[in-house]
Amino acid sequence: MDYTEYNAGHLTGQPRADDIVVRKPVVFEDPACFVPGPTLCTAEIAHFKEHGFVVKRRLIEDDEAFAQAVRHLWNNMPGGIMCKDEPASWLSAPHEGWADEDVARVGRLHHGNWKMRSPGPRGIGTEPFLVDRIADHPNMIAVAQAFLGAPIKPPRRVRGIYAVFPKPSGSPGRLGPHADYMAAQLAAMVLIDEIPPRCGGFTLWPGSHVRLHPHWDTVHGGRMSADRGEGFRLARDAVLRDITPVEFAGRAGDVVFWHPRMLHSAGVNYSAETTPTVRIVVPCDYERAGLSYFDDDEYGPGEKYQWWVDTRNFREDVPATADNIWKGWAI
């Protein structure tokens, strides 16, 4: 198989069928079975297996770390494009002022969605207030261990700081459902500021992890062979036809733990219609320690590709089948 030609990103990003209308999300309401604290109860495990996610409210209580992350976002804003205290600047086509050198330094702004990240061993995503106080927070590690079994590979970086700015009133807004073509065992979105409903909250298609899992080459890795691509496209389109996505609102310190094979999207931020608000989250990734990790420069993560991702492919991974989605999990 020529993996240079058949990159998984091309396969997971195949055009949708013409008849598909992506459903508007509903704001997720926690079921009574969700319990606070860095543990997993039987009902939460069952929810995760069926729906692909659980929410842990106020799992991290470190307002100073969150404030540092928010300041870091605005301090890295390319000069003069948007100002923290001037919401009007968020709505005046800021992407038009975003230069190629800005992309290389702080990531791309696309349709109001800014993934602030940068390469290098000390690039954006490696700051201590992001790694030590958020990704490696004892409560985060405890939940990851409950999912995957101890020990957890110590995080070295987060993906960055991801912001969604309000769309101008009256302009079209759309979700971008996709699957990540990267090696991962468990993913987490950490809210670092308040996110009201309909303000761009992280969005998932419940149960999509089960449908999409068999179309990858391995249970956890980031490769998808070309002969699996058509099956993935059909499964993804069926998910979009059948499932209403959920959007997560909440407060700083709330965490959404989710299965990395899930169809997901940044939400649409409608807050310009009321009080303009920026949605800010920190995405973290986890995997078990002690595996035989390797870089994959064609698919990533590797030095040339997906350099912002901390997790790695590992040689103990096994081919994906219809019934082995929980291979390597402690649940």
N, C-alpha and C positions, 0 to 999 in steps of 0.2 A: 504494500500500500504506500502510495506517495503522499506522505503527510504534509509535504510542503504545499502541494496543490490543494489537499482537502483539510484545510484548517478548521477546527471545530467552530471557530467564530463564524465562518461562512455557513456552517450547517445549522447552528442554533439561531442564526439571524436570517434564515430563509423567509421570503415573503409569505404573508398569510393569505389564505384563500379569500377570494373576492367577496364571499358572502358573510364574512366574519365581521361582527360589530362588537368591539371590546366593551364589556359591560362597565357601568360606573360602579365604583367600590362602595361598600357600606362601611361605616365606622365600626370597628370591632369593639364588642362589649365583653369584658372578661366573664367567663363562666364561674360559678360558685366554687368549682373544683380547683381553681388556681389559688395557691397559698403563697404568702410572702416568705422571703428568706431563701438562702442558698441550698435548698434541697429540692428533690422531685418526689411528689407523692404518686401513688399508683394511678390516680385519675389523670394527673398531668402527663405521665408517660403515655397513657392510652390516647390522650388528646394529641400529643406530639406524633405518635405513630400514624394516627388517622389523618390529622389535618396538617402536620408538618411544622408546627410551631407551638411555643408557649411564651407567655409574657410574665416577666418578673418585675413587679412594680417597686420602684425606689430600691433596687438591688444595690446600687452604689449611692452612698451619701457623702459626696465630696464636692460641695458647691464651689470651692476655690478652683479645683481642677477643671470643672465645667466652665467657670468664668475665664480661666486661662485659655481654654480651647476656643471659646467664642472670640476672645481678644486676638488670638493667633489667626483666626480666619480673617478678621477685618484688617489686621496688620499686614497680611499678605495680599490684600486686594491691590491689583495693579492701579497705580496712581491715578486718581481723578475719575475712575470709571463709575464706582458706586461708593456712597458714603453711608456709614452706619446710621447716622441720625437724620438722613434725608431720604425717606422712602420714595420720593419722586424719582430719585436717581436709579432706583431699582427697576423702574418701569419704562425707562426711556431708551430701549434697545441697547443695553450695555454691551451685548456681545459684539456690536459693531466696533467698539474700541478695543477689543481683546486681540492683541497682536500675537504673532507666532512665538515671539520670545516669551510672552506671558504664559502660553501653553507649556513651553519647555520648563518654565520656572515653577508654576503653581497649578498646572492642570488646565483643562478646557472648560469654558462656559458654553453650554449648549441648551438652547430653549429654556434658559433660566435655571438650569441644573449645573452646579459647579462642584466637580469632584476635585477638591484641593489636595494635591499630592505631587511629589517630585522624586526623582531617582537618587540613588546614592546611599552609602551606608549611614549617612546622617541626614537623609532627605526628610521631607514632610511625612509624618507618620511614625517617626522614631523618637519624638520628644518624650521626655520622662513623664510629663503630666498626661500624655496619651497612653503610653505603654505601661509604666509602673502603677499609675493611679486609676487607670480605666481597664485596659485589656488584661493586665496582670493583677487586678484587684482580687483579694482573696475570695470574695463572693462569686466573681466571674469564674475563677478557676474551680471553685467547688461545684458549681453547676456543670461546667464542662466535664469535670471528673464524673459526676453523676451520670452524664450521658455516655461518655466514652470509656470510663474506667481510668483509674490512676496508673501512672502519672501522666500529666499533660505537658507537652513540650512548651517551655516558657516562651511567651510571645516576645518577639523582637521588634515588631512594628504593627501598626494598624494600617488599614488601607488608606487612611487620610481623614479629612474632615469634609463631609458631604453636605452641601447646602442647596436648597430649592427656594428660589425667589418667587414672589408673587407674579402671576401673569397679569398683564394689563386687562382691566375690565372690558368684556366684550370680545376679547381675542380668543381663538380656539385653544383648548387645552386637551391634551391626550396622554394617556398612559403609554409606556413603552415596555410591554411585557417581554421578558427575555430570561434566559438561563445563563448562569456564569460558566464559562468553559475554563475552569481552573480546578486544581486539586484542593480538596477540602474535606473535612469530616464534620465540622459543626461551624455555623456562622452565627453572628450576633450583631444586632443594631442597637447601639446605645444612644438614647436620647440625651442630649446635653443642654437642652433648653426646652421650654414649654412648647408643645405642638398641639394647638387646638384642632378640632375636626375640620376637614376640608382645607387644610393648610399644608398640603404636600407630604403628609405622613407616608412612611414606608408602606408598600402595598404588596400583598401576597395573594396567590391563588391557592386556597386550601385544598390539600390532597393532591396537588400537581406533582409532588415529589414521587409518589407511587407510580403515576402514569409515565413519567419521563425517565425514571431510573433505568429501565431495561435497554434504553437506546444509547447508553454510554458504553465505552469499551470496558471499563472497570468500575467497581463499586464507588471508589472515591476519586479516581484520577481525572485529568482534564482532557483526555483524548476521546474523539468520536470518529470512528471510521466512516468513510463515505457510504458504505453499504448500510449503515444504520441511520443515515441522515434523513431518508425519506420517512422511515418509521417515526423518527423524532418529530418531523414536521407535522405528520398526521396526528400524532399524540398531542402535540402542542395546540394544534387547531381545535381538536376535540375539547381540550381544557378550556380554551377561550369561548367555545360555544356553550359549554355545560356549566361553568363555574363562575359565580359572582365573586370578584376579589374583595378582600378586606383591607381597610386602611387603619393604621395604628396612630392614635392620638395619645398624648400623655405628658408627663412632666420629666424634668431632668433627673436622671438616675434610673428611669424605667428602661428595661432591656427586653428586646424581642429575640429569643433564640429560635433559629429556623434551620431546616434541612437544606443543605447547599444545592440540591437538585431542583428546588422549587422555582416555578415561574414567579417572577417578581418585577417590581418597577418602583421608581421614585413616584410619589404621588403628584397630583396636580394641586398647585397652591392658588386657591381662590381668594386669599385674604385681602387682595386689593379692593374687593367689593365692600369690605367693612374696615378692618384695621390691618394694614399691611404688616406681615410677619414673615420672618425667614425661618424655614425649617432647617435645623442643623442636627446631624447625627454623626456618630463615629462607628464605622463598620469594623468588626473584629473577627478573626478566624482562629479556629482551634483544631489541633490534632494530637493524637497520642504521642508520647515520647518513646524513644528507643527503636524507631523504625528505620529502614534503610532508605533514606530520602535521596532523591536525585532531581536535578534541574532538567527541564525540557525546553530547549531554546526554540523549538518549533511551536509548541503549544503553551508553554509557560506552566507554572512560574519558572523563571530563569533569569539570567543576567540580562538577556536581550529583550525579554518579553514578560509582561505583567510583573514588573519589578516592584510594584507596590504591595504585592501579596506575600504574606509571611509563610503560608503553608506550602508543602511540597508533595510531589508524587512520591510514592514509596513502593519498593519492589515486592513487599508482601501483599500488595493489593491483588484482587482476583477479578476475573471477568464478571461483568454484570449479567444477571439472569432475572427472570420474572419474580423469583422468590428469595433473593438474597440481599434485599435492600438494607437489612440490619446487620450484615456481616461486619464485625469489628466494633459494634456498639455494645455498651454495657446494659442496654435496656432490652 
